[in-house]
Amino acid sequence: MRPSQDTLPPIVSDKVLHHEEHETGSLPPASVTLLRQRRKLHVINPLWYRNSLLASVGFLEFANAGDFAANVWNDVPVPLYAIIFMAIGGPLALLISGFAVRDSVLSWQNVRILQRERKYLKSLQAQHLECPAPDATTLRFIDRRLGVSHRELGTELVDRIVMDVFLGIGGLLVGTGTIMAIWGSDRHVYFISNLLSGFVGNSFAAIYGIINAIWSAYLAWRFHSYDRACSRAGAMLAPFRDRLQRRFQCFKWHAVASGWTGLIAGGASMMTSRLWEGYVVLIPCMLLEVACNRFWRGQLGYDHTPNIHPEDAEKEEDRLLLDALTSVISLQTALVPILPSTLVLEDVDWTSLDSLLLFIVNNHLFDCLCDWLATNPAVPKDFRHRVFRLATNPSFSEITVTLTDLRHLSDVDDRPRMLEMCQLFLRTEAQQVMINRERYLLEMVGYTIWKND
């Protein structure tokens, strides 16, 4: 018995990429809904899981070092040079802690999207298990999606929200205690300041270091298992083995570096309450945290739409997963310019807007195009206003843009401009979209092989 779609949300798949024309020869339907908020546009349908980790949260360990002056020159009366350093370190710790709030909000948006996906997948799984003869292919598909989203959810919760909460609160207490230390000549202020900038404030970093070390150890084991399983797999993985190994090795060593760095930094933070030598240990940990943050954002993180159709689950096979990966890699290669500002794509007429839009829609890039048109500074402001009808409908909070809207712009000069924007999008943003899809599919392949091993 096929699961009823009446109880399931209509979500779109980004599974298999292609660029052949439809049998009808006409452009397929496509639409994107954007939310206008504070004069900015954001895509809200389809939903996107974003690689939204802020670079600034890589400096959260610096906030725990903001109490340097308060701990090293813990004297009464407070020396003038110590007051100067406290006046710098305290507010800096508070400022850095503020970034944790913003990052936790962005991470929570990802968590809600993943929870929605998991709820849908589990309901689909339950309906299939109730069938007299449940389809094994469908159940494997659901299991692999749940498996990958489990890691994504853990990353958002532990590596971001828990980190933001613990290090953010720790930085807030350390910064407050450091500022209070300026008036340390008062006995009560001196006592409270020592607590906040000492064991109490730094204990949050130590606790997070332990939690992060446990999670990082699990990730290192998980991706090491992926790597071993893929290395033992048959010839079907031969074209992808180097990519898979590189991907899982990067994940594994990032987890090892992050786990050890957080653990050592937590211990060093507790040392700084009494021993200035703790800062000697803390400094390289701070730099490594920045490096880990940068590496994740640039090499490991990805954007993707965690969306599926029930019929996708029924036809998903391991071979189709590898076909999707092959297609993504091929398209990614094709989107690399042979000459500056020049792309060569088969069956695509670069002088035809309809041809480019067909290519974009068939390769599930339409929502990416709309997001790019709404946010990229390369898009002229007046053109953006006409595309999204901001001038004619300034009060609309939600705007739906369809493929027909982009094909039939009202202004006579906008069609050539849209052609130019589509060309620019394919030369710039589209390749990064393919890189993100490759990263996601590689992890899904690794999980699938590991489960089948």
C-alpha positions as a printed NumPy array, in Angstrom:
array([[  0.   ,   0.   ,   0.   ],
       [  1.437,   3.336,  -1.029],
       [  1.605,   5.987,   1.711],
       [ -1.029,   8.656,   1.375],
       [  0.309,  12.015,   0.263],
       [ -2.633,  13.808,   1.847],
       [ -0.971,  13.668,   5.257],
       [  2.512,  14.487,   4.019],
       [  3.867,  17.932,   3.162],
       [  4.498,  18.548,  -0.537],
       [  8.266,  18.845,  -0.664],
       [ 10.528,  18.944,  -3.705],
       [ 13.476,  16.659,  -4.424],
       [ 16.949,  17.709,  -5.524],
       [ 18.085,  14.134,  -6.054],
       [ 19.047,  13.552,  -9.68 ],
       [ 20.432,  16.272, -11.911],
       [ 19.939,  16.406, -15.65 ],
       [ 19.872,  18.889, -18.494],
       [ 17.852,  17.206, -21.211],
       [ 14.653,  18.836, -22.469],
       [ 11.226,  17.668, -21.408],
       [  9.231,  15.571, -23.838],
       [  6.794,  18.409, -24.347],
       [  9.602,  20.799, -25.215],
       [  8.106,  23.381, -22.861],
       [  9.579,  24.815, -19.712],
       [  8.607,  22.904, -16.558],
       [  6.787,  24.704, -13.736],
       [  8.872,  26.244, -10.973],
       [  8.183,  28.719,  -8.208],
       [  9.93 ,  30.16 ,  -5.177],
       [  8.463,  32.05 ,  -2.227],
       [ 10.499,  34.792,  -0.608],
       [  9.897,  36.694,   2.6  ],
       [ 10.449,  40.43 ,   2.642],
       [ 11.786,  41.391,   6.048],
       [ 13.61 ,  44.571,   7.006],
       [ 14.003,  45.507,   3.343],
       [ 15.732,  42.195,   2.638],
       [ 14.472,  39.147,   0.787],
       [ 14.911,  35.584,   2.044],
       [ 13.842,  32.351,   0.357],
       [ 11.369,  30.538,   2.618],
       [ 10.016,  27.937,   0.182],
       [ 11.751,  25.651,  -0.509],
       [ 13.463,  25.55 ,   2.86 ],
       [ 17.248,  25.413,   2.92 ],
       [ 19.654,  23.855,   5.382],
       [ 22.4  ,  26.475,   5.404],
       [ 26.125,  26.452,   6.004],
       [ 25.563,  29.476,   8.228],
       [ 28.302,  29.095,  10.842],
       [ 29.583,  32.585,  11.637],
       [ 33.291,  33.281,  11.377],
       [ 33.047,  35.419,  14.507],
       [ 32.175,  32.475,  16.787],
       [ 35.609,  31.051,  16.054],
       [ 36.841,  33.761,  18.416],
       [ 34.708,  32.677,  21.383],
       [ 37.788,  31.238,  23.087],
       [ 39.267,  34.741,  22.91 ],
       [ 36.429,  35.89 ,  25.172],
       [ 37.611,  33.463,  27.841],
       [ 41.048,  35.057,  27.634],
       [ 39.611,  38.53 ,  28.16 ],
       [ 40.235,  38.176,  31.892],
       [ 44.   ,  38.156,  31.368],
       [ 44.589,  41.445,  33.156],
       [ 42.147,  40.649,  35.964],
       [ 43.835,  37.331,  36.742],
       [ 47.484,  38.235,  36.194],
       [ 47.386,  41.559,  38.06 ],
       [ 44.969,  40.533,  40.771],
       [ 46.203,  43.181,  43.204],
       [ 44.71 ,  45.936,  45.339],
       [ 45.048,  48.765,  44.555],
       [ 44.681,  47.938,  40.874],
       [ 47.652,  49.223,  38.818],
       [ 46.84 ,  51.762,  36.11 ],
       [ 48.218,  49.609,  33.291],
       [ 46.07 ,  46.71 ,  34.519],
       [ 42.987,  48.941,  34.467],
       [ 43.725,  49.816,  30.832],
       [ 43.991,  46.151,  29.87 ],
       [ 40.819,  45.342,  31.823],
       [ 38.967,  48.146,  30.06 ],
       [ 39.945,  46.54 ,  26.746],
       [ 39.571,  42.84 ,  27.586],
       [ 36.236,  43.054,  29.412],
       [ 34.173,  44.811,  26.71 ],
       [ 35.894,  42.697,  24.047],
       [ 34.751,  39.522,  25.808],
       [ 31.192,  40.876,  25.993],
       [ 31.25 ,  41.829,  22.313],
       [ 32.456,  38.408,  21.195],
       [ 29.793,  36.746,  23.345],
       [ 27.157,  38.718,  21.471],
       [ 28.056,  36.923,  18.247],
       [ 27.114,  33.639,  19.909],
       [ 23.507,  34.82 ,  20.158],
       [ 23.296,  35.477,  16.431],
       [ 24.94 ,  32.162,  15.563],
       [ 22.598,  30.22 ,  17.834],
       [ 19.594,  31.809,  16.086],
       [ 20.941,  30.768,  12.68 ],
       [ 21.667,  27.28 ,  13.961],
       [ 18.19 ,  26.953,  15.451],
       [ 16.716,  27.692,  12.026],
       [ 18.678,  24.721,  10.674],
       [ 17.544,  22.557,  13.589],
       [ 13.89 ,  23.298,  12.884],
       [ 14.325,  22.406,   9.213],
       [ 16.055,  19.134,  10.106],
       [ 13.407,  18.287,  12.69 ],
       [ 10.709,  18.844,  10.102],
       [ 12.52 ,  16.568,   7.666],
       [ 13.011,  13.859,  10.28 ],
       [  9.382,  14.014,  11.378],
       [  8.258,  13.604,   7.783],
       [ 10.679,  10.752,   7.101],
       [  9.661,   8.901,  10.247],
       [  5.98 ,   9.216,   9.353],
       [  6.78 ,   7.905,   5.876],
       [  8.778,   5.065,   7.423],
       [  5.941,   4.164,   9.788],
       [  3.423,   4.062,   6.941],
       [  5.65 ,   1.779,   4.887],
       [  6.28 ,  -0.536,   7.838],
       [  2.526,  -0.926,   8.248],
       [  2.305,  -2.356,   4.732],
       [  2.024,  -6.167,   4.463],
       [  5.159,  -6.247,   2.299],
       [  7.21 ,  -3.087,   2.929],
       [  9.541,  -2.102,   0.123],
       [ 13.171,  -2.592,   1.17 ],
       [ 14.45 ,   0.046,  -1.274],
       [ 12.175,   2.692,   0.196],
       [ 13.159,   1.814,   3.745],
       [ 16.858,   2.021,   2.841],
       [ 16.265,   5.432,   1.3  ],
       [ 14.522,   6.675,   4.449],
       [ 17.231,   5.198,   6.658],
       [ 20.053,   6.908,   4.767],
       [ 18.298,  10.27 ,   4.885],
       [ 17.688,   9.864,   8.61 ],
       [ 21.294,   8.778,   9.118],
       [ 22.776,  11.84 ,   7.452],
       [ 20.322,  14.202,   9.139],
       [ 21.266,  12.645,  12.501],
       [ 24.834,  13.831,  12.008],
       [ 23.66 ,  17.229,  10.74 ],
       [ 21.363,  17.651,  13.735],
       [ 24.116,  16.677,  16.154],
       [ 26.48 ,  19.153,  14.546],
       [ 23.955,  21.96 ,  14.871],
       [ 23.136,  21.124,  18.485],
       [ 26.595,  20.347,  19.875],
       [ 29.034,  22.197,  17.636],
       [ 26.913,  25.318,  17.468],
       [ 24.038,  25.761,  19.933],
       [ 25.715,  24.106,  22.933],
       [ 28.971,  25.873,  22.074],
       [ 27.216,  29.224,  21.696],
       [ 25.381,  28.804,  25.003],
       [ 28.321,  27.638,  27.103],
       [ 31.072,  29.784,  25.613],
       [ 28.702,  32.725,  25.238],
       [ 27.661,  32.619,  28.898],
       [ 31.261,  32.023,  29.919],
       [ 32.422,  35.028,  27.917],
       [ 29.624,  37.137,  29.379],
       [ 30.636,  36.257,  32.939],
       [ 34.34 ,  36.679,  32.232],
       [ 33.769,  40.047,  30.579],
       [ 31.571,  41.253,  33.436],
       [ 34.067,  40.076,  36.034],
       [ 36.948,  41.736,  34.21 ],
       [ 35.153,  45.079,  34.061],
       [ 34.234,  44.799,  37.747],
       [ 37.896,  44.173,  38.563],
       [ 38.609,  47.789,  37.633],
       [ 36.903,  48.702,  40.93 ],
       [ 38.591,  45.854,  42.773],
       [ 39.567,  48.077,  45.686],
       [ 36.063,  47.441,  47.057],
       [ 36.177,  44.158,  48.978],
       [ 32.768,  42.886,  47.801],
       [ 33.423,  43.845,  44.176],
       [ 36.836,  42.191,  44.379],
       [ 35.298,  38.926,  45.608],
       [ 32.539,  38.815,  42.961],
       [ 34.976,  39.815,  40.222],
       [ 37.32 ,  36.978,  41.144],
       [ 34.468,  34.494,  40.956],
       [ 33.152,  35.697,  37.59 ],
       [ 36.521,  36.031,  35.885],
       [ 37.851,  32.961,  37.658],
       [ 36.443,  29.506,  38.256],
       [ 32.77 ,  30.35 ,  37.645],
       [ 33.217,  32.087,  34.305],
       [ 35.842,  29.69 ,  32.993],
       [ 33.976,  26.565,  34.117],
       [ 31.573,  26.934,  31.18 ],
       [ 34.44 ,  26.545,  28.705],
       [ 35.676,  23.497,  30.61 ],
       [ 32.235,  21.844,  30.603],
       [ 31.789,  22.512,  26.904],
       [ 35.26 ,  21.111,  26.247],
       [ 34.186,  17.776,  27.747],
       [ 30.883,  17.679,  25.828],
       [ 32.604,  18.617,  22.582],
       [ 35.323,  16.007,  23.1  ],
       [ 32.724,  13.244,  23.459],
       [ 30.847,  14.361,  20.342],
       [ 34.083,  14.805,  18.377],
       [ 35.222,  11.305,  19.332],
       [ 31.94 ,   9.94 ,  17.986],
       [ 32.336,  11.893,  14.733],
       [ 35.929,  10.735,  14.298],
       [ 34.843,   7.114,  14.787],
       [ 31.875,   7.531,  12.446],
       [ 33.815,   9.028,   9.553],
       [ 36.698,   6.622,  10.066],
       [ 34.134,   3.836,   9.706],
       [ 32.807,   5.439,   6.514],
       [ 36.334,   5.612,   5.134],
       [ 37.098,   1.976,   5.914],
       [ 33.787,   0.75 ,   4.505],
       [ 34.275,   2.663,   1.252],
       [ 37.844,   1.417,   0.888],
       [ 36.522,  -2.164,   1.023],
       [ 33.666,  -1.519,  -1.405],
       [ 33.624,  -2.935,  -4.912],
       [ 34.461,  -1.462,  -8.28 ],
       [ 31.295,   0.632,  -8.407],
       [ 32.925,   3.167,  -6.053],
       [ 36.221,   3.298,  -7.954],
       [ 35.462,   6.628,  -9.729],
       [ 34.623,   8.275,  -6.401],
       [ 37.034,   6.599,  -3.991],
       [ 39.529,   9.478,  -3.857],
       [ 36.778,  12.021,  -3.28 ],
       [ 35.165,   9.89 ,  -0.593],
       [ 38.442,   9.27 ,   1.197],
       [ 39.42 ,  12.939,   1.09 ],
       [ 36.005,  13.99 ,   2.369],
       [ 35.925,  11.568,   5.29 ],
       [ 39.557,  12.187,   6.225],
       [ 38.841,  15.912,   6.405],
       [ 35.811,  15.287,   8.615],
       [ 37.759,  12.931,  10.85 ],
       [ 40.766,  15.169,  11.399],
       [ 38.58 ,  18.212,  11.919],
       [ 36.751,  16.297,  14.653],
       [ 40.041,  15.213,  16.25 ],
       [ 41.466,  18.736,  16.163],
       [ 38.258,  20.317,  17.448],
       [ 37.837,  17.771,  20.244],
       [ 41.365,  18.011,  21.585],
       [ 41.49 ,  21.781,  21.206],
       [ 38.254,  22.297,  23.134],
       [ 39.317,  19.901,  25.88 ],
       [ 42.745,  21.478,  26.348],
       [ 41.32 ,  24.998,  26.107],
       [ 38.773,  24.189,  28.815],
       [ 41.477,  22.921,  31.142],
       [ 43.731,  25.873,  30.372],
       [ 40.864,  28.276,  31.108],
       [ 40.515,  26.803,  34.585],
       [ 44.279,  27.127,  35.091],
       [ 44.207,  30.83 ,  34.263],
       [ 42.194,  31.521,  37.414],
       [ 45.323,  30.902,  39.465],
       [ 48.264,  30.441,  37.092],
       [ 49.231,  32.844,  34.331],
       [ 50.944,  29.931,  32.549],
       [ 47.47 ,  28.762,  31.568],
       [ 47.372,  31.526,  28.969],
       [ 50.467,  30.074,  27.307],
       [ 48.5  ,  26.871,  26.716],
       [ 45.32 ,  28.755,  25.817],
       [ 46.802,  30.916,  23.041],
       [ 47.502,  28.101,  20.513],
       [ 44.076,  26.626,  21.309],
       [ 42.45 ,  29.945,  20.463],
       [ 44.231,  30.043,  17.116],
       [ 43.313,  26.428,  16.367],
       [ 39.642,  27.145,  17.095],
       [ 39.716,  29.941,  14.52 ],
       [ 41.352,  27.576,  12.017],
       [ 38.755,  24.844,  12.684],
       [ 35.952,  27.347,  12.206],
       [ 37.405,  28.543,   8.922],
       [ 38.007,  24.992,   7.7  ],
       [ 34.427,  23.965,   8.44 ],
       [ 32.911,  26.943,   6.66 ],
       [ 35.131,  26.58 ,   3.61 ],
       [ 35.691,  22.845,   3.214],
       [ 33.127,  20.804,   5.158],
       [ 29.872,  22.727,   5.501],
       [ 27.245,  22.821,   2.762],
       [ 23.819,  24.143,   1.83 ],
       [ 21.118,  21.764,   0.687],
       [ 17.36 ,  21.377,   0.532],
       [ 16.352,  18.494,   2.839],
       [ 13.233,  17.866,   0.777],
       [ 11.762,  14.756,  -0.834],
       [  8.707,  13.404,  -2.61 ],
       [  7.227,  10.075,  -1.543],
       [  7.721,   8.806,  -5.1  ],
       [ 11.447,   9.57 ,  -4.868],
       [ 11.69 ,   7.158,  -1.96 ],
       [ 10.055,   4.42 ,  -3.997],
       [ 12.523,   4.594,  -6.86 ],
       [ 15.701,   5.468,  -4.941],
       [ 18.384,   2.837,  -5.36 ],
       [ 22.099,   2.772,  -4.625],
       [ 22.79 ,   2.97 ,  -8.351],
       [ 20.661,   6.103,  -8.704],
       [ 22.511,   7.67 ,  -5.79 ],
       [ 25.806,   7.111,  -7.6  ],
       [ 24.225,   8.391, -10.816],
       [ 23.246,  11.568,  -8.992],
       [ 26.791,  11.962,  -7.677],
       [ 28.208,  11.401, -11.162],
       [ 25.863,  13.998, -12.602],
       [ 26.753,  16.555,  -9.932],
       [ 30.491,  16.078, -10.463],
       [ 30.095,  16.287, -14.247],
       [ 28.052,  19.452, -14.031],
       [ 30.459,  20.932, -11.509],
       [ 33.29 ,  20.316, -13.97 ],
       [ 31.273,  21.762, -16.842],
       [ 30.658,  24.944, -14.866],
       [ 34.388,  25.659, -14.627],
       [ 35.144,  28.263, -17.335],
       [ 37.504,  27.046, -20.063],
       [ 38.403,  30.667, -20.716],
       [ 37.659,  33.649, -18.466],
       [ 33.896,  34.313, -18.429],
       [ 33.319,  31.416, -20.845],
       [ 31.375,  28.226, -20.176],
       [ 30.722,  25.373, -22.569],
       [ 27.538,  23.43 , -21.787],
       [ 26.042,  20.922, -24.18 ],
       [ 22.557,  21.624, -25.537],
       [ 22.506,  25.096, -23.987],
       [ 22.088,  28.201, -26.123],
       [ 23.794,  31.009, -24.226],
       [ 21.98 ,  33.622, -26.284],
       [ 18.527,  32.286, -25.372],
       [ 16.918,  33.125, -22.045],
       [ 14.51 ,  30.189, -22.367],
       [ 17.401,  27.791, -22.941],
       [ 19.266,  29.014, -19.872],
       [ 16.143,  28.932, -17.719],
       [ 15.405,  25.395, -18.907],
       [ 18.91 ,  24.347, -17.91 ],
       [ 18.555,  26.064, -14.526],
       [ 15.157,  24.54 , -13.741],
       [ 16.032,  21.039, -14.943],
       [ 19.098,  21.059, -12.715],
       [ 17.102,  22.284,  -9.707],
       [ 18.842,  25.644,  -9.615],
       [ 15.774,  27.858,  -9.851],
       [ 15.526,  28.543,  -6.117],
       [ 19.271,  29.232,  -6.037],
       [ 18.867,  31.679,  -8.919],
       [ 16.039,  33.505,  -7.137],
       [ 18.035,  33.661,  -3.913],
       [ 21.023,  34.987,  -5.844],
       [ 18.886,  37.609,  -7.604],
       [ 17.448,  38.687,  -4.251],
       [ 20.705,  38.992,  -2.316],
       [ 23.717,  39.327,  -4.595],
       [ 25.141,  42.859,  -4.891],
       [ 25.971,  42.208,  -8.561],
       [ 22.247,  42.428,  -9.356],
       [ 21.2  ,  46.051, -10.039],
       [ 18.828,  47.341,  -7.387],
       [ 16.231,  48.68 ,  -9.835],
       [ 16.222,  45.388, -11.734],
       [ 15.77 ,  43.436,  -8.492],
       [ 12.804,  45.619,  -7.583],
       [ 11.12 ,  44.919, -10.908],
       [ 11.792,  41.171, -10.804],
       [ 10.301,  40.804,  -7.333],
       [  7.67 ,  43.518,  -7.887],
       [  8.885,  45.484,  -4.875],
       [  7.987,  48.839,  -6.393],
       [  4.419,  47.893,  -7.347],
       [  3.723,  45.86 ,  -4.194],
       [  5.816,  47.464,  -1.452],
       [  3.585,  46.151,   1.343],
       [  3.827,  42.444,   0.462],
       [  5.672,  40.44 ,   3.116],
       [  5.709,  37.249,   1.006],
       [  6.479,  37.225,  -2.7  ],
       [  6.09 ,  34.238,  -5.006],
       [  8.209,  34.208,  -8.148],
       [  7.495,  31.711, -10.911],
       [  9.403,  30.713, -13.987],
       [  6.815,  32.551, -16.072],
       [  7.592,  35.756, -14.171],
       [ 11.239,  35.573, -15.185],
       [ 10.396,  34.752, -18.795],
       [  7.874,  37.556, -19.257],
       [  9.243,  40.612, -17.513],
       [  7.202,  43.713, -18.247],
       [ 10.035,  46.113, -19.037],
       [ 11.408,  45.733, -22.573],
       [ 14.999,  46.039, -21.331],
       [ 14.602,  43.488, -18.551],
       [ 14.646,  40.368, -20.719],
       [ 18.201,  41.014, -22.003],
       [ 19.181,  41.937, -18.453],
       [ 17.725,  38.674, -17.127],
       [ 19.699,  36.785, -19.771],
       [ 22.839,  38.552, -18.578],
       [ 22.041,  37.749, -14.933],
       [ 21.439,  34.054, -15.711],
       [ 24.774,  33.883, -17.5  ],
       [ 26.518,  35.537, -14.556],
       [ 24.791,  33.204, -12.095],
       [ 25.953,  30.114, -13.983],
       [ 29.508,  31.429, -14.205],
       [ 29.735,  32.215, -10.499],
       [ 27.222,  30.829,  -8.004],
       [ 26.114,  27.64 ,  -9.768],
       [ 29.446,  25.889,  -9.327],
       [ 29.339,  26.423,  -5.548],
       [ 25.839,  24.934,  -5.512],
       [ 27.209,  21.827,  -7.221],
       [ 30.074,  21.653,  -4.718],
       [ 27.544,  21.737,  -1.88 ],
       [ 25.513,  18.963,  -3.487],
       [ 28.606,  16.857,  -3.989],
       [ 29.524,  17.199,  -0.307],
       [ 26.059,  16.115,   0.76 ],
       [ 25.908,  13.181,  -1.659],
       [ 29.385,  11.967,  -0.666],
       [ 28.274,  11.748,   2.942],
       [ 25.104,   9.937,   1.925],
       [ 27.125,   7.449,  -0.137],
       [ 29.477,   6.906,   2.804],
       [ 26.602,   6.268,   5.182],
       [ 24.954,   3.871,   2.72 ],
       [ 28.126,   1.827,   2.191],
       [ 28.817,   1.785,   5.926],
       [ 25.329,   0.473,   6.704],
       [ 25.621,  -2.165,   3.985],
       [ 29.126,  -3.217,   5.026]])
